[in-house]
Amino acid sequence: MNINPKVINKEISLIRQISIKSREYKDVINLTVGEPDLPIPCEIVEETTLYMKNNRMGYPMLGGSLEIREEIVNFYNTKYGSSYKIDEVIVTAGATEAISTTLRAILNEGDEVLIPLPFYPGYLPNIDLNGGVSVFIDTTTDELQLTVETLKKHLTPKTKALILNYPNNPSGMILSKKNLDEIMNFLRDKDIYIISDEIYSEIVFDDDFISVGKYDFLKEKIILINGFSKSHSMTGWRLGYILTSKKLKDQLIKVHQYTITAPSIVSEYGGYIALSKCSDMSSYTKEYKKRCEYVYNRLNSMGIVTLRPKGSFYIFGSLGNFNLTSSLDFALDLLENKHVAVVPGIAFGVEGYFRISCTKPVEILKTALDKIEDYMEKYRSN
């Protein structure tokens, strides 16, 4: 078959591979995919159902309906101190399409994209398929915080973009105000795009998240990505958005149009209801925090050193205190012997860690952690 070799050499992510393999076990506890288990707010479902009954389901407006774009702008500007306008938004088919559209639009062959470790696995294939080169920045010695000093060491004349993902998947870390201020001020006079994946911005435990959109002096370089899958449990609606300057938006929308034309008009209306009538999702955040705190305490009590997450619904545990050399072997063996599915750290570019998705009730998480604790006994270093 005469297929692009870049495609042939790609595989589906380890997250999906292990999730698929877990289906072999009827009693498995699957803690892999980051899909919220909390229900979609009923008002979104009810209002959208009425909309479908009473309106013709035609083609959506390119870039998104005026109603949802207005709500997105009002929401971000009010909550995060940004200054976006309605013509600086593209409504996308999830944050994933927003990432793909962005990288397809800005990358030329050989351009370098800086990615702090650990990273969301979806970035790499999109960079590679579009001719870019991924350059990794190790943050494991700085408590998973990107610093301006570390960033400086990785810049080259080929650097095209920096991807920031905070709250971070898989660690739940958030950049401190000091680190973010220093990074943004350093990039002020650099010809580098800042791609900020803020999909977990609404799941923050201590209210200390700062959106990159706040840095108005970098607006011409910032491409901000978000969506509704995590905040409102709307994973199946496939709805996200890009916020950027009008100059950049006018280029990105060309790629967006010829990729999907537009997301479903039904999904767009659901997103409009989500922001106009269900913008306060603090009760969901409270539940995720409770779960993460429980898992954090349990893992540390059994010797699995873990940084306390500041957002998202993930825990990233270290295997450093155990006689384990491969996070993938660990994840596969745990699945086979204890029927608990977790994601190996190598899936996020970091060996010696694993990720737990806290998208199950505490009683199920307790059962899973009991099994993990029993499994880990034979691998203790002392």
Secondary structure, DSSP 8 states (H G I E B T S, - for coil): ----HHHHT----HHHHHHHHHTT-TT-EE--S----S---HHHHHHHHHHHHHS------TT--HHHHHHHHHHHHHHH-----GGGEEEESHHHHHHHHHHHHH--TT-EEEEEES--TTHHHHHHHTT-EEEEEE-GGGTT---HHHHHTT--TTEEEEEEESS-TTT-----HHHHHHHHHHGGGS--EEEEE-TTTT-BSSS----GGG-GGGTTTEEEEEESTTTSS-GGG--EEEEE-HHHHHHHHHHHHHHHS---HHHHHHHHHHHHH----HHHHHHHHHHHHHHHHHHHHTT--B---SBSSEEEEE-TTBS---HHHHHHHHHHHH-EE-EEGGGGT-TTEEEEE--S-HHHHHHHHHHHHHHHGGGB--
